Amino acid sequence: MGTGVRGGAGGVRGALAALLGAALLLPCAAGGAAAAPAPSPAASTPAAAPAAEGARLRERAAALRERVEALRTEASVAVEEHLTAVEGTRAAIGEEVAAQAALERAEGARRTTGADAARRVRSLYAAGAGGQLSAARRLAGALAAGTPDGLHGAAAGTRAVRAARALDVAALSGARTADEAAAAALERLTRVREEEAAAQRAAGAARERVEAALAEQQRLLAGADAEVVRAAAAEEERARAEALARAAEAAARAGVADAAARAATGTSNPAGTTATDTTGTTATGVAAAAVAAARTRTGLPYAWGATGPGSFDCSGLTQWAYRQAGTAVPRTSRQQHAGLPRVPLDALLPGDLVFYAGGADPSTIHHVALYLGGGRVLHAPHSGDVVREAPVTMPGLYGAVRPAGA
């Protein structure tokens, strides 16, 4: 599932990190000028030139970062759409198998009831109208004779004729019902095959969007000046470190908070497994096992469509972590959000799944991360990056769920 485009951004983070250097150490114009004597115009020109060049460099680096981040989000959305379409294709294939079996059963029933109806019709024609006429004559004779035995015999004959006619009607009705069931089964099979084809087309189109976004990132980085890339990388690393250091503070400002620690005894922790974050919030049982499993994947590469154990996309990581803990969760981030119990963002526990979206509608969800506590998550970010920690307040914070048993 999409593993053919691994590392598609050309190692965006790796390429940027590899070029880290002294780009941001360029002299700042405002610093020393205030204390120095007013320089002559001839002397000021050489000093001002590096400062102006530094400002331009920072501006270009900021523009590069902004464009790369937009492409990352674009690729993330396309990956989610691709995975959703692939899951839709799989579901349609399963439904197609069921629909084909239903059609075969319906056609078998139609053949059986049709044969029964044909036999009844042949029997009726073989008897002709004489059977009914004979019964009527016997009844008239019995009435004329007035004998009890004759009357009983005639009545029995009449009931037999009526029963035979009822069987005829039932056989024909059964044949019609079987025909209708077969027609409905065929219609369902046709519809399912159309849905399967549509899902396959959607998966292909989404894959093309992913590849296009990743290719543009590669072109963008390859075409950028080395100094600009180095400056962008330095700023990205600085911002990332600062965001992690202030993760808990940022979470509090955003209304995201840890729930009270759960007791680590009794049925809430049958295995005796616990995991504690830097704030003391404790996960137990299944959630702790999932967090512990996910942490072992730190530093492994992102690859879209990958579900482990050596590389992951975002929902592949969360699914894999919970699978190691013995709990099944859906494949895609949108399926995980739709199919698992919701929890408020001000009552999070380690092990909860946190989602990110491009809007207010759940159909815009494109990323999921595993909550660690203390305002931090563990996630597989994007092509060119690795599994790592990040602040829970990444852009697009949408909501959270708690897998059953966590």
C-alpha positions in Angstrom: 0.0 0.0 0.0 2.0 2.9 -1.3 5.4 1.6 -0.1 6.9 2.4 -3.5 7.3 6.0 -2.6 9.1 5.7 0.7 11.2 8.7 1.8 9.4 10.6 -1.0 10.4 14.1 0.1 14.0 13.3 -0.7 14.6 13.1 3.0 13.2 16.6 3.7 14.1 16.6 7.4 17.3 14.7 6.8 18.4 16.9 3.9 17.6 20.0 5.9 19.3 18.7 9.0 22.4 17.6 7.0 22.8 21.2 5.9 22.6 22.7 9.4 25.3 25.2 10.1 26.0 28.8 10.8 23.5 30.4 8.5 21.5 32.0 11.4 24.7 33.2 13.0 25.0 36.0 10.4 25.5 39.4 12.0 22.3 41.3 13.0 22.1 44.9 11.9 20.6 46.3 15.1 23.1 44.9 17.5 26.3 46.9 17.7 25.3 50.0 15.7 23.8 51.8 18.7 26.9 51.9 20.9 29.3 52.8 18.1 30.1 56.3 16.8 28.2 57.3 13.8 30.1 55.9 10.9 30.9 57.7 7.7 28.8 56.7 4.7 31.8 55.0 3.2 32.3 52.9 6.4 28.6 52.1 6.8 28.1 50.4 3.5 30.2 47.3 4.1 28.7 46.8 7.6 25.1 47.2 6.3 25.5 44.8 3.4 25.9 41.6 5.5 22.9 42.6 7.7 20.7 43.2 4.6 21.9 39.9 3.1 21.1 38.2 6.4 17.6 39.6 6.4 17.0 38.5 2.9 18.3 35.0 3.7 16.0 34.6 6.7 13.1 35.8 4.6 13.8 33.3 1.8 14.3 30.5 4.4 11.0 31.3 6.0 9.3 31.2 2.6 10.9 27.8 1.9 9.8 26.4 5.3 6.3 27.7 4.7 6.1 26.1 1.2 7.6 22.8 2.4 5.1 22.6 5.3 2.2 23.3 3.0 3.4 20.4 0.7 3.7 18.1 3.8 0.1 18.8 4.8 -1.0 18.4 1.2 0.8 15.0 1.0 -0.7 14.0 4.4 -4.2 14.7 3.2 -3.6 12.8 0.0 -2.1 9.8 1.9 -5.2 9.7 4.1 -7.5 9.8 1.1 -5.5 7.0 -0.6 -5.7 4.8 2.5 -9.4 5.4 2.8 -9.9 4.5 -0.8 -7.8 1.4 -0.5 -9.8 0.3 2.6 -13.0 1.1 0.6 -11.7 -1.2 -2.2 -11.0 -4.0 0.3 -14.5 -3.6 1.8 -16.0 -3.6 -1.7 -14.1 -6.8 -2.6 -15.5 -8.5 0.5 -19.0 -7.3 -0.3 -18.6 -8.4 -3.9 -17.8 -12.0 -2.7 -20.9 -11.9 -0.5 -23.1 -10.5 -3.2 -21.9 -13.1 -5.7 -22.7 -15.9 -3.2 -26.2 -14.3 -2.6 -26.8 -14.2 -6.4 -25.8 -17.9 -6.8 -28.2 -18.9 -3.9 -31.0 -16.8 -5.4 -30.5 -18.3 -8.9 -30.5 -21.8 -7.4 -33.7 -21.1 -5.5 -35.2 -19.7 -8.7 -34.3 -22.8 -10.6 -35.8 -25.1 -7.9 -39.1 -23.1 -7.6 -39.3 -22.8 -11.3 -39.0 -26.5 -11.7 -41.7 -27.1 -9.0 -44.0 -24.6 -10.7 -43.5 -26.3 -14.1 -44.3 -29.7 -12.6 -47.5 -28.4 -11.1 -48.5 -26.8 -14.4 -47.9 -30.1 -16.3 -49.9 -32.0 -13.6 -52.7 -29.6 -14.0 -52.8 -29.9 -17.8 -52.6 -33.7 -17.5 -55.6 -33.8 -15.3 -57.3 -31.2 -17.5 -60.6 -29.8 -16.5 -61.8 -33.3 -15.9 -60.5 -33.4 -12.4 -62.5 -30.4 -11.4 -65.6 -31.6 -13.5 -65.4 -35.1 -11.9 -65.5 -33.6 -8.4 -68.4 -31.4 -9.3 -70.4 -34.3 -10.8 -69.7 -36.4 -7.6 -70.9 -33.6 -5.5 -74.1 -33.2 -7.6 -74.8 -37.0 -7.4 -74.3 -37.1 -3.7 -76.7 -34.3 -3.2 -79.3 -36.0 -5.3 -78.9 -39.4 -3.5 -78.7 -37.7 -0.1 -76.5 -40.4 1.5 -74.0 -39.3 4.2 -71.1 -41.3 2.7 -71.7 -39.9 -0.7 -71.8 -36.4 0.7 -68.5 -36.9 2.7 -66.8 -38.4 -0.3 -67.8 -35.5 -2.6 -66.8 -32.9 -0.1 -63.3 -34.6 0.3 -62.9 -34.5 -3.4 -63.7 -30.9 -3.6 -61.2 -30.1 -0.8 -58.5 -32.0 -2.7 -59.1 -30.0 -5.8 -58.9 -26.7 -3.8 -55.7 -27.9 -2.1 -54.2 -28.7 -5.5 -55.0 -25.3 -6.8 -53.5 -23.7 -3.6 -50.3 -25.6 -4.3 -50.3 -24.3 -7.8 -50.7 -20.7 -6.6 -48.0 -21.2 -4.0 -45.6 -22.7 -6.5 -46.1 -19.8 -8.9 -45.7 -17.3 -6.1 -42.5 -18.9 -4.9 -41.2 -18.8 -8.5 -41.9 -15.1 -8.7 -40.3 -14.4 -5.3 -37.2 -16.3 -6.4 -37.0 -14.3 -9.6 -37.3 -11.1 -7.7 -34.6 -12.2 -5.2 -32.2 -13.1 -8.0 -32.8 -9.8 -9.8 -32.1 -7.9 -6.5 -28.9 -9.9 -5.9 -27.7 -9.2 -9.4 -28.5 -5.5 -9.0 -26.5 -5.5 -5.7 -23.6 -7.2 -7.3 -23.5 -4.7 -10.1 -23.6 -1.8 -7.6 -20.8 -3.3 -5.5 -18.6 -3.7 -8.6 -19.2 -0.1 -9.5 -18.3 1.0 -6.0 -15.2 -1.1 -6.1 -14.1 0.4 -9.4 -14.8 3.9 -8.1 -12.7 3.2 -5.0 -9.9 1.9 -7.1 -10.0 5.1 -9.2 -10.0 7.2 -6.1 -7.0 5.3 -4.7 -5.1 5.8 -7.9 -5.9 9.6 -8.1 -4.9 10.0 -4.4 -1.7 8.2 -5.0 -0.9 10.5 -7.9 -1.5 13.5 -5.6 0.8 12.1 -2.9 3.6 11.5 -5.5 3.1 14.9 -7.0 3.4 16.6 -3.6 6.5 14.6 -2.7 8.1 15.3 -6.1 7.5 19.0 -5.7 9.2 18.9 -2.3 12.2 17.3 -3.9 12.3 19.9 -6.7 11.9 22.7 -4.2 14.8 21.5 -2.0 17.0 20.6 -5.0 16.5 24.0 -6.5 16.9 26.1 -3.4 20.2 27.8 -2.5 22.2 25.7 0.0 22.4 28.7 2.4 18.6 29.1 2.3 18.1 25.3 3.0 20.7 25.5 5.8 18.9 28.5 7.4 15.5 26.9 7.0 16.8 23.7 8.7 18.3 25.6 11.6 15.1 27.6 12.2 13.0 24.4 12.0 15.2 22.6 14.5 15.2 25.6 16.9 11.4 26.0 16.7 11.0 22.2 17.2 13.2 22.2 20.3 11.5 25.3 21.8 8.0 23.8 21.1 8.9 20.6 22.9 10.3 22.4 25.8 7.1 24.4 26.2 4.7 21.6 25.2 2.9 21.4 28.6 2.5 25.2 28.7 1.2 25.4 25.1 -1.2 22.5 25.9 -2.6 24.3 28.9 -3.2 27.5 26.8 -5.0 25.4 24.2 -7.3 23.8 26.8 -5.6 20.4 26.5 -4.9 18.7 29.9 -4.1 15.3 31.4 -6.8 13.4 33.3 -6.2 12.3 36.8 -3.9 9.3 37.0 -5.8 6.0 37.0 -5.3 3.5 39.8 -2.7 0.8 38.9 -4.4 -1.9 40.9 -7.3 -4.4 40.4 -9.0 -4.9 37.0 -7.7 -1.6 35.6 -4.2 -3.1 35.4 -4.5 -6.8 35.1 -1.0 -7.2 33.7 0.7 -4.8 36.2 2.0 -2.7 33.3 2.3 1.0 33.8 3.9 3.9 32.0 4.5 7.4 33.6 5.2 10.6 31.7 7.1 13.6 32.9 4.1 15.1 34.7 3.3 11.9 36.7 0.3 11.0 34.7 0.2 7.2 34.5 -1.1 4.9 31.8 -1.9 1.3 32.8 -2.6 -2.0 31.1 -3.3 -1.9 27.4 -2.5 1.9 27.0 0.8 1.5 28.8 1.7 -1.5 26.6 0.8 0.5 23.5 2.9 3.5 24.6 5.8 1.3 25.4 5.6 -0.5 22.1 5.4 2.8 20.2 8.5 4.2 22.0 10.6 1.3 20.7 9.9 2.6 17.2 11.4 6.1 17.9 13.8 7.1 15.1 12.4 4.7 12.5 11.5 6.3 9.1 8.1 7.4 7.9 6.9 5.7 4.8 3.3 6.3 3.5 1.2 3.2 3.5 3.6 1.4 5.9 2.3 -0.4 9.0 5.6 -1.5 10.6 7.6 -2.9 12.0 10.5 -1.1 10.3 8.7 2.0 9.0 5.3 3.6 9.5 2.8 6.2 8.4 0.9 8.0 11.1 -2.1 5.6 11.5 0.1 2.6 10.8 2.1 3.5 13.9 -0.9 3.8 16.2 -2.5 0.6 14.8 0.8 -1.3 15.2 1.3 0.0 18.8 -2.1 -1.2 19.9 -1.7 -4.5 18.1 1.4 -5.2 20.2 -0.8 -4.5 23.3 -3.4 -7.0 22.1 -6.0 -4.5 20.9 -7.3 -4.0 17.4 -7.9 -0.5 16.1 -8.9 0.5 12.5 -6.4 1.2 9.8 -6.8 4.9 8.9 -6.9 8.0 11.1 -10.4 8.8 10.0 -11.6 5.3 10.7 -9.9 5.4 14.1 -11.6 8.6 15.0 -15.0 7.4 13.8 -14.8 3.9 15.3 -13.4 4.5 18.8 -14.8 6.2 22.0 -14.3 9.9 22.1 -12.6 11.7 25.0 -12.4 15.4 25.6 -9.1 17.1 25.1 -9.0 18.3 28.7 -9.1 14.8 30.0 -6.4 13.0 28.1 -4.4 10.0 29.3 -1.2 8.5 27.9 -2.3 6.1 25.1 -5.1 8.2 23.8 -5.1 8.9 20.1 -5.1 12.6 19.1 -6.2 13.8 15.7 -5.4 16.7 13.4 -7.6 18.1 10.6 -7.8 20.8 8.0 -11.3 22.0 9.1 -14.2 21.4 11.4 -15.5 18.3 9.6 -14.1 14.9 10.5 -13.7 14.2 6.8 -10.7 16.6 6.9 -8.8 14.5 9.4 -5.4 13.7 8.0 -3.1 12.9 10.9 -3.1 10.9 14.2 -0.6 10.7 17.1 -0.2 8.8 20.3 -0.5 10.9 23.4 2.3 10.5 25.9 1.2 12.9 28.6 2.6 16.3 29.6 1.4 17.9 26.4 3.5 15.6 24.2 2.7 13.0 21.5 4.6 10.4 19.6 3.9 10.3 15.9 5.2 9.4 12.4 5.1 12.9 10.9 5.7 12.9 7.1 8.0 11.6 4.3 11.6 12.4 5.0 11.1 12.4 8.8 11.2 9.8 11.5 9.0 8.6 14.4 9.5 11.2 17.2 7.9 13.3 19.9 6.1 16.5 19.3 3.8 19.0 21.1 0.2 17.9 21.2 -0.7 21.4 20.0 0.5 20.9 16.5 -1.5 22.8 13.9 -5.0 21.4 13.2 -5.6 19.8 16.6 -9.1 18.3 16.3 -10.0 15.7 18.9 -9.1 12.5 20.7 -10.3 8.9 21.2 -9.5 6.1 23.7 -9.3 2.6 22.3 -11.3 0.0 24.1 -9.5 -1.4 27.1 -7.0 1.4 27.2 
